Amino acid sequence: MSTTPSERLRELLEPLVTAQELDLEEITVTPAGKRRVLRIVVDSDEGVQLDTCAELSRAISDKLDATDAMGAGEYVLEVTSPGADRPLTEHRHYVRAVGRLARFQLTEGGELTARIITVDDDGLDLEIPGVKGRKPTARRLAFDEIAKARVEIEFNRKQHDKDSNDSNDGNDSDSSMTEAEEA
């Protein structure tokens, strides 16, 4: 039996989230004036579509209205995805970030920014970008060496970097479009 309000909410809402083939990443309740904000963060390997968030929001709202899980006070419900610069805290987060640039705070101190190339049960294979004309270098990083990690937003990523990682992100639309253009 759960004891905290957050655990009770998780037990109540997780079946609705998994029915949409999503992962329930986070539930937070924060005060906002006379109301509270219930923020539910969901994700999946394919990302989260706006329509899916809207449908899930309606289902959650109906479920909460049918129970006393939020009490009698007013609240605002937000159903959202983690965002582009999400923290990496679970194995599945690292898998979803393959091909992306991430910033790592290391347990022994220091910081590292590198592209995630592969993920396995023990850690990550990374590509550290070269600076001042130098070639990128490879590095292995075990999960126990990572204190914190967060995906970095890239505004000027070179196109050839993206092309070389298409097979890693599960998105084949670029390669099939090229094949169609050639035909």
N, C-alpha and C positions, 0 to 999 in steps of 0.2 A: 504494500500500500504506500502510495507516495505521500510525502509530508509537506513539501513546499508548494506554493501556488504554481510556480513554474513547472514543477514535475507533474502536477495535476493537469495543467494545460497541455503539456506534452502528451500525456496519456490520452487525453480527450481528442487532440487535434492530429496526432501522428497518423491514425488510420485514414483520415481525409486526405492528408498530404501524400501518403504512399499510394492511395487509390489513383492519384494523378501521375503516378510513376515519378515522384519527386522525392528528394531527401529533405527532411526538416533539419535545417542547419542551426537555427537559433530562434528563441522566443524571449522577448524582453517586454516588460511593462514599466513605463516611465511616467512620472507625473508631468502634466502639461496644464498648468493653471488648475481649474476646478475639475478637469478631466484627466484621464490617463490615456497613454498611447500604447496599444498592444501591437508590437511589430513582430511579424513572423517572416523569417528569411528562409527561402526554399531554393533548391538548386537541383540540377541533374547533369548527367554527362553531356547531354545535347544542349544545355542551357535552358532558360525559362522564357517562354513566350508571354507577351502581355495578356493575350486572351486566356491563357492558362492561369495566370495570377488572378484575373478578374473572376473566372469560374471558381477557383479555389476560395477566393475572398467571400463570394456569395455562400458557398457551402459552409465555411467556417462561421460566418455571421449567423446563419440559420442554426448551426449547432450551439453556438454560444447563447443565442436567444432562447433556445430550448432548455438550457441549463442555468445554474447560478454560478458558473465558473468565474465570471468577472464581477460578481456581486451586483449591487443595485446602482452603483455610481455610473456616470457616463464614461464612455471610452471611445477612442478612435481606433479603427482596425486598419493596419497597413500590412499588405502581403507583398513581398518584394524579393528580388534576387540579391545575391551578395555584392554585386558591383564589380567593376573591372579591376580594381586594386585590392581585391579581397585578401584577407589574411589566410595563410595556409596552415591549418591546424590538424587536419585528418589526412590519412593516406590518399583517400579519394580526391582531395583538393589538389594534391601534387600531381596525380594522374591527369586530372582535368587541365592542369597548367602546363602539360608537356608542350614544348615549342614556345612558351612564353618566357619573358625575362622576369626574374624575381630577385628581391633583395633579402639576404639572409643575415641575421644577427647570430653569430656563432657562440656556442656555450663557453668556449675558452676566451672569448672576447674578440673583438673585431667584427668587420662587416664584409660581405661579399655580394656582388651583383653578378648574376650569371643566368644564362638561358638553360632551362630544364630540357634535357635531351631524352632521358629515359628514367623510369621509376620502377623499382622492384621492392620487395618486402624489406630490404635492409637499408635502402637509401636511394640516392639520386646520382645520375651521371649528368654533369654540367658542362657547358661551354662558356668559358670566361672570355668576354669580348676583348679583342686586342685593342691597344691604345697606341696612338701616334704611329700608325702604319704597321704595327706588329700583328701577327696572325693570332687568332683566338687559340686558347689553350683548354685542354680537357681537365676535368677534376671530378673525383668521386667524393661525395659527401654523405656520410651516414646520418640517419635520422637523429641519433643521439648527439650529434655535433651541432644540431640546429636549435637555438633558443627561440627564435621567432623568424617567420618568413612571410613575405607579402609579395603578391604579383605587382610588377611595375607597369605603369601605363606607358606605351610607346607611341609617340606621335609621328616619328620619322623612321620607322622600320623599313629597311630596304626590301624591295619586292623579291629579290632572289633569296633572302632569308626566309620569307614566308613560303615561297615555292618549295624550298628544301624541307619544310616542316609540314606540308599539307598532309602527308600520309600519317603523321603523328596526331593531328587534331581531328581526324574522322570526317573532315569536310572535303569531299572529292568534287565539289561543284566547279572549282577552278580548272581541274584537269579534264573533266568531261566537257566543259565549255570549250576548251582548247581543241579537243578531239572533234567536236561538232563544227568548229570554225574551219578545221582543216579539211573536212569532208566536202 
